[in-house]
Amino acid sequence: MNLWLRVLHLIIVSFFRPKLNPVRDVSRLTFRVWPHDLDTSLHMNNGRYWTLMDLGRTDLMIRSGLWRPILKHGWVPVVAAGQIRFRRELKPFRAFTIETRILTWSDSHVVMEHRLASWSKDGSPVLNAIALVRAGLYDRKERRFVPMERLLGEIGVQAEAPVAAPEVEAFLTAEETLKSAA
């Protein structure tokens, strides 16, 4: 199944899955490594990890109801930064799960975690990769990122940003350092 079929399948199925509260719930999607996901080393291409993580974020947006204000206001999801740690390869035809969750947020961006996991022969979980992503919704009309308070208000959620874990702080510091180096 190519990526467009995965996207179409995700959109259709997401409307029939339970609603998610984006500040506390986790999106879980199960996939399989298909031949078109492979690189020349015959394991999942590192770029495909990022592409499939887009689907985790899309699932979270659809199932939280955020898709409605996104379409209504013409907001555009934008990934500002990302960091990934590959731990174990994903071989052809291996089933795996992507878990997507929001860890914390600032005035206009969220920090999300993506975990890609499979299972060993004895059934124990294997963490294949973990990634942190800083993203936001950009309002083209106002030429700025949508404030988190407004974004959460649009879907009827009130919450305070959780305290960032040390690895999230390190990620955000590295991202600011890289941004200022340009």
C-alpha positions in Angstrom: 0.0 0.0 0.0 1.6 3.3 -1.0 1.6 6.4 1.2 -1.5 8.0 -0.4 -3.5 4.9 0.4 -2.2 5.0 3.9 -3.3 8.6 4.2 -6.7 7.9 2.8 -7.2 4.9 5.0 -6.1 6.9 8.1 -8.5 9.7 7.4 -11.5 7.4 6.9 -10.7 5.1 9.8 -10.0 8.1 12.2 -13.6 9.2 12.0 -14.7 5.8 13.4 -12.1 5.6 16.2 -12.6 7.0 19.7 -12.1 10.8 20.2 -8.8 11.9 21.7 -8.0 14.6 24.2 -4.8 15.9 22.6 -3.2 17.1 25.9 -3.5 13.7 27.7 -4.2 10.9 25.2 -1.9 9.0 22.9 -2.6 8.2 19.2 -1.6 4.6 18.3 -1.4 3.5 14.7 -0.2 0.1 13.4 1.6 -0.3 10.1 3.7 -2.9 8.3 7.0 -2.3 6.5 6.3 -2.7 2.8 8.9 -3.1 0.0 8.4 0.6 -1.0 9.4 1.7 2.5 12.9 0.1 2.2 16.2 1.7 1.4 19.3 0.0 -0.2 20.1 -1.7 3.1 16.7 -3.5 3.0 15.3 -1.9 6.1 12.9 1.0 6.5 14.3 4.2 5.0 15.1 6.8 7.6 13.0 9.4 5.6 9.9 7.1 5.8 10.0 7.3 9.6 9.4 11.0 9.4 6.7 10.6 6.8 4.8 8.0 8.9 5.1 10.3 11.9 3.1 12.8 9.9 0.3 10.3 10.0 0.5 10.1 13.8 0.1 13.9 14.0 -2.8 13.7 11.5 -4.6 11.1 13.5 -4.2 13.2 16.6 -5.6 16.3 14.8 -8.6 14.4 13.3 -9.6 12.5 16.5 -9.3 15.5 18.7 -11.6 17.5 16.4 -8.9 20.0 15.6 -9.4 19.3 11.9 -12.6 21.5 11.9 -10.9 24.7 13.0 -7.9 23.9 10.8 -10.2 23.8 7.7 -12.5 26.7 8.9 -9.6 29.1 9.4 -7.2 27.8 6.8 -4.5 27.0 9.3 -1.5 25.1 8.1 0.4 22.5 10.2 4.1 23.3 10.2 6.9 21.2 11.7 9.6 23.6 12.9 12.2 21.1 14.2 12.7 17.5 14.8 15.2 15.1 16.4 15.2 11.3 16.1 17.1 8.5 17.7 17.1 5.2 15.7 17.5 2.2 18.0 16.6 -1.0 16.1 16.0 -1.4 12.4 12.6 -2.2 11.0 12.9 -5.1 8.4 10.5 -5.9 5.6 7.0 -7.0 6.5 7.6 -6.3 10.2 4.5 -4.9 11.9 5.0 -1.8 14.1 3.1 0.8 16.0 3.6 4.6 16.1 2.6 6.3 19.3 2.1 10.0 19.1 1.6 12.3 22.2 2.0 15.9 23.1 4.5 16.4 25.8 4.3 20.1 26.4 3.7 23.4 24.6 4.7 27.1 24.5 2.6 30.0 23.5 2.4 28.9 19.9 4.1 25.5 19.5 3.8 22.0 20.8 6.5 19.4 21.5 5.4 16.0 20.5 6.9 12.6 21.0 6.7 9.8 18.4 7.7 6.2 19.4 8.0 3.5 16.8 7.9 0.1 18.4 7.6 -3.5 17.2 7.7 -6.9 19.0 10.4 -9.5 19.4 9.8 -13.2 18.7 8.9 -13.7 22.4 6.3 -10.9 22.2 8.3 -8.4 24.2 8.2 -4.8 23.0 11.1 -3.4 21.0 11.7 0.4 20.7 12.8 1.0 17.1 13.0 4.8 17.1 12.0 7.7 19.2 11.6 11.3 18.0 10.8 14.8 19.3 9.0 17.3 17.1 8.3 21.0 17.6 5.3 22.0 15.5 2.5 24.6 15.3 -0.4 25.7 13.3 0.3 28.7 11.1 -2.4 31.2 10.3 -1.6 32.6 6.9 -4.1 35.4 7.2 -2.6 36.7 10.4 0.9 35.7 9.4 1.7 34.1 12.7 1.4 30.8 14.6 -1.9 30.2 16.3 -1.6 30.7 20.1 -2.1 27.5 22.0 -4.8 29.0 24.2 -6.9 29.7 21.1 -6.1 26.4 19.5 -7.2 24.5 22.6 -10.2 26.7 23.1 -11.4 25.8 19.5 -11.7 22.2 20.6 -13.0 22.9 24.1 -9.9 21.9 26.1 -8.4 23.8 29.0 -5.0 22.8 30.3 -1.8 24.1 31.5 1.4 23.1 29.7 3.2 20.2 31.5 6.7 20.9 32.7 9.2 19.9 30.1 11.3 16.9 30.8 15.1 17.4 30.6 15.4 15.8 27.2 12.7 18.1 25.9 14.5 21.2 27.3 17.8 19.9 25.7 16.0 19.5 22.4 14.5 23.0 22.5 17.8 24.5 23.5 19.6 22.8 20.6 16.9 23.9 18.3 17.2 27.6 19.4 21.0 27.3 19.1 20.7 26.0 15.5 18.2 28.6 14.6 20.4 31.4 15.8 23.4 30.0 13.8 21.7 30.6 10.5 
